[in-house]
């Protein structure tokens, strides 16, 4: 299993997410390292289908439900719109659900 955290240097949200992501993986008994991947140019953002920083991918798939319909790629801070509010960090439930889909 590969867990990636994609980011760009202009947005600090990934720094807040990294320890939470590592802690969640540990709590769920997932023994894998988080690979940090910096996206450096608008062209790379387009090629990577990068929706903003931070982006979490598990085995190459974005953890956000329904994300395949989005095309707003670019170097920007990402806002996650959860069931109750918006946040610069994804809901932990989305990460846990994505990990659960792989385990099933």
URWO-V628264 format. One record per residue. N is the residue number from 1. RES is the residue in one letter. PSI is psi in radians with two decimals (NA if undefined). Layout:
n->{N;N}
res->{RES;RES}
psi->{PSI;PSI}
//
This chain:
n->{1;2;3;4;5;6;7;8;9;10;11;12;13;14;15;16;17;18;19;20;21;22;23;24;25;26;27;28;29;30;31;32;33;34;35;36;37;38;39;40;41;42;43;44;45;46;47;48;49;50;51;52;53;54;55;56;57;58;59;60;61;62;63;64;65;66;67;68;69;70;71;72;73;74;75;76;77;78;79;80;81;82;83;84;85;86;87;88;89;90;91;92;93;94;95;96;97;98;99;100;101;102;103;104}
res->{X;X;X;X;X;X;X;X;X;X;X;X;X;X;X;X;X;X;X;X;X;X;X;X;X;X;X;X;X;X;X;X;X;X;X;X;X;X;X;X;X;X;X;X;X;X;X;X;X;X;X;X;X;X;X;X;X;X;X;X;X;X;X;X;X;X;X;X;X;X;X;X;X;X;X;X;X;X;X;X;X;X;X;X;X;X;X;X;X;X;X;X;X;X;X;X;X;X;X;X;X;X;X;X}
psi->{2.39;2.24;2.08;2.51;1.87;2.49;2.97;2.73;-0.33;-0.03;2.11;-0.03;-0.55;-0.54;-0.59;-0.58;-0.61;-0.91;-0.60;-0.73;-0.81;-0.72;-0.71;-0.75;-0.78;-0.81;-0.57;0.01;0.40;2.03;1.45;2.62;2.68;2.15;2.08;2.28;1.99;2.30;2.16;-0.39;2.78;-0.62;-0.71;-0.66;-0.76;-0.82;-0.63;-0.14;0.81;2.01;0.07;2.98;2.28;2.58;2.26;2.23;2.42;2.09;0.75;-0.03;2.27;2.47;-0.23;2.20;2.37;0.19;-0.37;-0.33;-0.22;2.58;0.25;1.09;2.61;3.03;1.70;2.85;2.34;2.48;2.20;2.21;1.74;-3.06;-0.41;-0.67;3.13;2.58;2.67;-0.10;2.50;2.63;2.39;-0.52;-0.67;-0.71;-0.83;-0.71;-0.73;-0.70;-0.67;-0.64;-0.64;-0.59;-0.42;NA}
//
